[in-house]
């Protein structure tokens, strides 16, 4: 399904973010309703979360946008090695990413999130000086597959309210 949407998207808009190589926001907007509908139809779980690179603006301000871009690229590379091949990483905008996890329960998603947090925080990002990142992660609080409208609108709000002065929160 992911490949088919990406191929259809190529005619209109690039399916991948040009900087990071993650799937684009436009791809996410097309993919999520289909993934949710398929999960409902097959009675399979579907998890979804948004993550934000904490204090990323201060990295851009202190070290410049080129360094910030390098960190976004490296973050995407690390995330790709920590996520499963069935998981769909999309750059939602700026330093905000979404991850759609087909056939994944809330408990499984929590384990994947923990692995992602630990993998990103374990090793500083290269450059002078090396930078350590923390992530804030949010998602719809539901043990069943959320309706399309609810999932699409609640996730960005969940992650925006997550940090509230405290980085590295889920």
C-alpha positions as CSV (number, residue, x, y, z in Angstrom):
1,X,0.0,0.0,0.0
2,X,2.8,2.5,0.9
3,X,4.5,1.9,-2.5
4,X,1.3,2.4,-4.4
5,X,0.5,5.7,-2.7
6,X,4.0,6.9,-3.2
7,X,3.8,6.0,-6.9
8,X,0.5,7.8,-7.3
9,X,1.9,10.8,-5.4
10,X,4.8,11.2,-7.7
11,X,2.6,12.6,-10.4
12,X,1.4,15.4,-8.1
13,X,3.8,16.0,-5.3
14,X,7.0,14.3,-4.2
15,X,6.2,11.5,-1.8
16,X,9.5,12.1,0.1
17,X,10.7,15.2,2.0
18,X,13.5,16.6,-0.1
19,X,15.8,17.3,2.9
20,X,15.4,14.2,5.1
21,X,14.2,11.5,2.7
22,X,11.3,10.7,5.1
23,X,7.8,10.5,3.6
24,X,6.4,14.0,3.1
25,X,3.4,15.7,4.8
26,X,1.5,15.4,1.5
27,X,2.1,11.7,1.5
28,X,1.0,11.4,5.1
29,X,-2.2,13.3,4.4
30,X,-3.0,10.7,1.6
31,X,-1.7,7.6,3.5
32,X,-3.3,8.0,6.9
33,X,-7.0,7.8,6.0
34,X,-6.3,4.8,3.8
35,X,-4.3,3.1,6.6
36,X,-7.0,3.7,9.1
37,X,-9.7,2.5,6.8
38,X,-7.7,-0.7,6.1
39,X,-7.2,-1.3,9.8
40,X,-10.9,-0.9,10.5
41,X,-11.8,-3.2,7.6
42,X,-9.4,-5.9,8.7
43,X,-9.9,-5.5,12.4
44,X,-6.2,-4.9,12.8
45,X,-4.7,-2.5,15.3
46,X,-3.0,0.7,14.0
47,X,-0.9,3.0,16.1
48,X,0.2,6.5,15.3
49,X,2.4,9.1,17.1
50,X,4.0,12.4,16.4
51,X,7.4,13.3,17.7
52,X,9.1,16.6,18.1
53,X,12.8,17.3,18.5
54,X,13.0,19.2,21.7
55,X,14.5,22.7,21.6
56,X,15.4,22.3,18.0
57,X,15.0,26.1,17.3
58,X,17.8,26.7,19.8
59,X,20.1,24.5,17.7
60,X,19.2,26.5,14.6
61,X,19.7,29.7,16.4
62,X,23.1,28.7,18.0
63,X,24.7,26.7,15.2
64,X,22.8,27.8,12.0
65,X,20.3,26.2,9.7
66,X,22.9,24.1,7.9
67,X,23.8,22.3,11.1
68,X,20.1,22.0,11.9
69,X,19.5,20.4,8.5
70,X,22.4,18.0,9.2
71,X,20.7,17.0,12.5
72,X,17.3,16.5,10.8
73,X,19.0,14.2,8.2
74,X,20.9,12.2,10.8
75,X,17.7,11.9,13.0
76,X,15.8,10.5,10.0
77,X,18.6,8.0,9.3
78,X,18.7,6.9,13.0
79,X,14.9,6.6,13.2
80,X,14.8,4.5,10.0
81,X,17.2,2.0,11.6
82,X,15.2,1.9,14.8
83,X,11.7,1.5,13.3
84,X,10.4,-1.6,11.6
85,X,10.2,-1.8,7.8
86,X,6.4,-1.7,8.0
87,X,6.4,1.6,10.0
88,X,5.9,4.8,8.0
89,X,8.0,7.8,9.1
90,X,6.8,11.2,7.7
91,X,8.2,14.6,8.2
92,X,5.1,16.6,9.3
93,X,6.9,19.9,9.2
94,X,10.0,21.6,10.7
95,X,11.3,19.3,13.5
96,X,8.0,17.4,13.8
97,X,7.6,13.9,12.4
98,X,4.7,11.4,12.4
99,X,5.1,7.6,12.6
100,X,2.3,5.3,11.5
101,X,2.6,1.8,12.8
102,X,0.3,-0.7,11.0
103,X,-0.8,-3.8,12.8
104,X,0.6,-2.5,16.1
105,X,-1.1,-2.4,19.4
106,X,-0.7,0.4,21.9
107,X,1.7,-1.8,24.0
108,X,3.8,-2.6,21.0
109,X,3.9,1.1,20.0
110,X,5.1,2.0,23.4
111,X,8.0,-0.4,23.1
112,X,8.9,1.0,19.7
113,X,8.7,4.6,21.1
114,X,11.1,3.7,24.0
115,X,13.5,2.1,21.5
116,X,13.4,5.2,19.4
117,X,14.0,7.6,22.3
118,X,16.9,5.5,23.6
119,X,18.5,5.2,20.2
120,X,18.3,8.9,19.5
121,X,19.4,10.0,23.0
122,X,22.2,7.4,23.4
123,X,24.7,9.0,20.9
124,X,25.3,12.7,20.4
125,X,24.8,14.1,16.9
126,X,28.1,14.7,15.2
127,X,29.5,18.2,14.7
128,X,31.2,20.9,16.8
129,X,30.1,20.7,19.4
130,X,28.3,17.4,19.4
131,X,24.6,17.8,20.2
132,X,22.4,15.6,22.3
133,X,18.7,15.5,21.4
134,X,15.6,14.6,23.4
135,X,12.2,13.8,21.9
136,X,8.7,14.6,23.0
137,X,6.2,12.1,21.6
138,X,2.4,12.1,21.6
139,X,-0.5,10.3,20.0
140,X,-4.2,9.6,20.2
141,X,-5.0,7.9,23.5
142,X,-7.1,5.1,22.3
143,X,-6.9,1.3,22.5
144,X,-8.9,1.0,19.3
145,X,-8.2,2.4,15.9
146,X,-9.2,6.0,16.0
147,X,-11.6,7.5,13.4
148,X,-9.8,9.3,10.6
149,X,-10.8,12.8,11.6
150,X,-9.9,12.2,15.3
151,X,-6.5,10.8,14.5
152,X,-5.6,13.5,12.0
153,X,-6.5,16.4,14.3
154,X,-5.5,15.1,17.7
155,X,-1.9,14.0,17.2
156,X,-0.3,17.4,16.4
157,X,-2.1,18.9,19.4
158,X,-0.9,16.0,21.7
159,X,2.8,16.6,20.8
160,X,2.5,20.4,21.0
161,X,1.2,20.2,24.6
162,X,3.7,17.4,25.5
163,X,6.8,19.4,26.3
164,X,5.3,22.2,28.4
165,X,8.7,23.0,29.7
166,X,9.7,19.3,30.1
167,X,11.6,17.7,27.3
168,X,11.8,14.0,26.6
169,X,8.2,13.3,27.4
170,X,5.9,10.7,25.9
